[in-house]
Amino acid sequence: MILLVGKSASGKDTIQKELIKLGYNAVVTYTTRPPRPGDVAGETYIFLTKEEFEEKIRNEEIYEYDIH
């Protein structure tokens, strides 16, 4: 597993695209933010309400999370 972490516009998406070309699979993560133009539900992110997200935490369905 490779985890790409960095600030916005740091090149994570570019690296991810190159890794996919090499045969790696991407994991679609959860977010509670609203979709932005160009986002595709289930492809860019899995969009959840805050309540749905908190329920997944309670049910130990989420490995790691950050709440701002």
N, C-alpha and C positions, 0 to 999 in steps of 0.2 A: 504494500500500500504506500502510495506517495501522497502526502498532504501538502497542498500549496497554500501558503499563508502569506499575506502581505497587504499593504495599504492599497486603496483604490488606485487604479491606473499604474500598478507596479509591474504588470506583465503576466499576472497569473493566467488570464484567459489565453494569451499567446502560447505560454508553456503548455497549458492543458491541451490546446489544439494539436501541438506537435506530439505530445505523448499519445494522444488518440490515434494519430497517423502511424505511430509505432506499435499499435495494438493494445494499448491500455484502455480500460473502461473508465468512464466518468461516473461519479456518484452524484445524484441530484439531492440537494440539501433542502431542509425546511427553512422557511422564513415567515415572519409575521408582517413584514412590510407589504404595502400594496404593490401590485404589479406595475412595472414601468413600461413605457413604449418599447416594443420589441421582445418583452418577456413572453415566454411560452410556458403556461402552467404544466408542470410535470416534466418539463425539459430544462428550463432555466432554473427554476426552483419549484418546490411544492409549497404552495401558499396556504397558510393556516391562519385561523383567527388566534388571538392571544389565548383564548380559552382552550382551543384544541391543542395548542402547543403545550400549555401547562398540564393538560390531561396526559399527554404523551410523556412528559417528565414524571408525573406521578406514577404512571404505569411502567416506568423504566424502559420506554421504547426508544429513547434518544440516548446515544452514547456520550455526546458532549454538546454543551450549549453555552451561549453567552447571552445574558439579559442586561440590556443597557438601562 
